[in-house]
């Protein structure tokens, strides 16, 4: 693995990390603002998981 590919990997990882962090923050705000919808979403995901 060369230094260039390692730097590229780190840049992609940081981008994904920031993107997922923003998504989690938005999801948390929506869960607080709309608890009924959040509860339904959790139940749907639980049923789909099994």
C-alpha positions in Angstrom: 0.0 0.0 0.0 1.6 3.3 -1.0 1.3 6.6 0.8 -1.0 8.0 -1.9 -3.6 5.2 -1.6 -3.4 5.5 2.2 -4.1 9.2 2.0 -7.0 8.6 -0.4 -8.5 5.9 2.0 -8.3 8.3 4.9 -10.0 11.1 2.9 -12.8 8.8 1.9 -13.2 7.5 5.5 -13.4 11.0 6.9 -16.0 11.9 4.4 -18.1 8.9 5.2 -17.7 9.5 8.9 -18.9 13.1 8.7 -21.8 12.2 6.4 -23.0 9.5 8.8 -22.5 11.8 11.8 -24.8 14.4 10.2 -27.3 11.7 9.3 -27.4 10.5 12.9 -27.8 14.0 14.3 -30.7 14.7 12.0 -32.3 11.3 12.9 -31.9 12.1 16.6 -33.5 15.5 16.2 -36.4 14.0 14.3 -36.8 11.2 16.9 -37.1 13.9 19.6 -39.5 16.0 17.6 -41.7 13.1 16.3 -41.6 10.4 19.0 -44.6 8.5 17.5 -43.0 8.2 14.1 -39.7 7.2 15.7 -41.4 4.5 17.7 -43.1 3.2 14.6 -39.9 3.2 12.7 -38.1 1.3 15.4 -40.8 -1.3 15.4 -40.7 -1.7 11.7 -37.0 -2.1 11.7 -37.2 -4.7 14.4 -39.8 -6.7 12.5 -37.7 -6.5 9.3 -34.6 -7.7 11.2 -36.2 -11.0 12.3 
